[in-house]
Amino acid sequence: LIDGSEVAVKTLTEQLCKGAKNLQR
């Protein structure tokens, strides 16, 4: 089951991964 909190965590995690990639450039 996927609830709102899991979706929020997934979204935040994806944003952090994108931010890390941008910092590595």
OpenMM code with the backbone's topology and positions (N, CA, C; nanometers):
from openmm import Vec3, app, unit

residues = "LEU ILE ASP GLY SER GLU VAL ALA VAL LYS THR LEU THR GLU GLN LEU CYS LYS GLY ALA LYS ASN LEU GLN ARG".split()
positions = [
    Vec3(0.0833, -0.1214, 0.0000),
    Vec3(0.0000, 0.0000, 0.0000),
    Vec3(0.0866, 0.1261, 0.0000),
    Vec3(0.0415, 0.2263, -0.0724),
    Vec3(0.1159, 0.3530, -0.0778),
    Vec3(0.0274, 0.4632, -0.0218),
    Vec3(0.0729, 0.5269, 0.0838),
    Vec3(-0.0063, 0.6361, 0.1413),
    Vec3(0.0594, 0.7698, 0.1095),
    Vec3(-0.0047, 0.8770, 0.1482),
    Vec3(0.0465, 1.0108, 0.1166),
    Vec3(0.1872, 1.0341, 0.1680),
    Vec3(0.2164, 0.9836, 0.2879),
    Vec3(0.3491, 1.0091, 0.3454),
    Vec3(0.4580, 0.9429, 0.2617),
    Vec3(0.4323, 0.8222, 0.2137),
    Vec3(0.5344, 0.7527, 0.1328),
    Vec3(0.5585, 0.8281, 0.0033),
    Vec3(0.4519, 0.8800, -0.0564),
    Vec3(0.4676, 0.9562, -0.1809),
    Vec3(0.5496, 1.0816, -0.1542),
    Vec3(0.5239, 1.1475, -0.0417),
    Vec3(0.5966, 1.2699, -0.0079),
    Vec3(0.7449, 1.2380, 0.0120),
    Vec3(0.7750, 1.1301, 0.0812),
    Vec3(0.9151, 1.0920, 0.1046),
    Vec3(0.9828, 1.0610, -0.0274),
    Vec3(0.9133, 0.9894, -0.1150),
    Vec3(0.9721, 0.9553, -0.2459),
    Vec3(1.0019, 1.0821, -0.3241),
    Vec3(0.9080, 1.1757, -0.3227),
    Vec3(0.9284, 1.3003, -0.3973),
    Vec3(1.0478, 1.3772, -0.3412),
    Vec3(1.0557, 1.3868, -0.2081),
    Vec3(1.1670, 1.4597, -0.1468),
    Vec3(1.2998, 1.3906, -0.1783),
    Vec3(1.2997, 1.2585, -0.1743),
    Vec3(1.4234, 1.1842, -0.2035),
    Vec3(1.4685, 1.2105, -0.3462),
    Vec3(1.3734, 1.2104, -0.4403),
    Vec3(1.4094, 1.2355, -0.5804),
    Vec3(1.4651, 1.3762, -0.5960),
    Vec3(1.4049, 1.4731, -0.5244),
    Vec3(1.4541, 1.6110, -0.5333),
    Vec3(1.5953, 1.6213, -0.4773),
    Vec3(1.6225, 1.5485, -0.3685),
    Vec3(1.7564, 1.5528, -0.3093),
    Vec3(1.8580, 1.4920, -0.4048),
    Vec3(1.8192, 1.3837, -0.4724),
    Vec3(1.9113, 1.3198, -0.5681),
    Vec3(1.9427, 1.4160, -0.6815),
    Vec3(1.8407, 1.4860, -0.7307),
    Vec3(1.8628, 1.5825, -0.8392),
    Vec3(1.9529, 1.6950, -0.7902),
    Vec3(1.9305, 1.7425, -0.6688),
    Vec3(2.0119, 1.8503, -0.6138),
    Vec3(2.1567, 1.8067, -0.5991),
    Vec3(2.1796, 1.6824, -0.5554),
    Vec3(2.3162, 1.6322, -0.5398),
    Vec3(2.3861, 1.6287, -0.6750),
    Vec3(2.3150, 1.5849, -0.7785),
    Vec3(2.3750, 1.5792, -0.9122),
    Vec3(2.4124, 1.7193, -0.9585),
    Vec3(2.3250, 1.8177, -0.9303),
    Vec3(2.3534, 1.9550, -0.9718),
    Vec3(2.4770, 2.0083, -0.8987),
    Vec3(2.4933, 1.9721, -0.7709),
    Vec3(2.6084, 2.0204, -0.6943),
    Vec3(2.7373, 1.9581, -0.7451),
    Vec3(2.7307, 1.8340, -0.7941),
    Vec3(2.8513, 1.7658, -0.8411),
    Vec3(2.9021, 1.8252, -0.9720),
    Vec3(2.8164, 1.8962, -1.0458),
    Vec3(2.8584, 1.9520, -1.1741),
    Vec3(2.9648, 2.0583, -1.1536),
] * unit.nanometer
topology = app.Topology()
chain = topology.addChain("A")
for resn in residues:
    res = topology.addResidue(resn, chain)
    for name in ("N", "CA", "C"):
        topology.addAtom(name, app.Element.getBySymbol(name[0]), res)
